Amino acid sequence: MDDLLATVQQWIPVDVLIGLTVASVIGFIGSLIAIPWILVRLPADYFDTRTPRHWMKGHHPMLRLLGMVAKNVVGIVFLVAGFAMLFLPGQGLLTMLIGISLMDFPKKRELEAKMVGQPTLLSVINGMRRQFDKPPLTLAPGP
């Protein structure tokens, strides 16, 4: 084990390793708080592809553009963090789902619906919502 640590320290300074460890712990604790907080506040039909979504509708175009850029950047951060959490402690799939939900790209709604439609993920999300007396998510019927 000491040989492995020495080899890693040749390539990555100890300060960086400590920083990565701290960031991993903060990300884990943050995901345990943020993900349920976000998922229980979503409307029950948020992932239903039949329900239209309009973000910042009626706001000034420049404010809407700045908000969209900020939302996409935060979405990318959540997506990358979720991917890292597949290998590190954390709620990887749920974090990636939040990241995808924040980003804007073609066929996003279908991808979200497919992810949330997975029985295991849907039961986890609905279990969280049930704990906070929120109705379960509704999804469009499959093709």
Buried (B, 14 or more C-beta within 10 A) or exposed (E): EEEEEEEEEEEEEEEEEEEEEEBBEEBBEBBEEBBBEBBBEBEBBBBBBEEEEEEBEEEEEEEBEEBBEEBBEBBBEBBEBBBBBEEBEBBBBBBBBBBBBBBEEEEBBEBBBBBBBEEEBBEBBBEBBEEEEBEEBEBBEEE
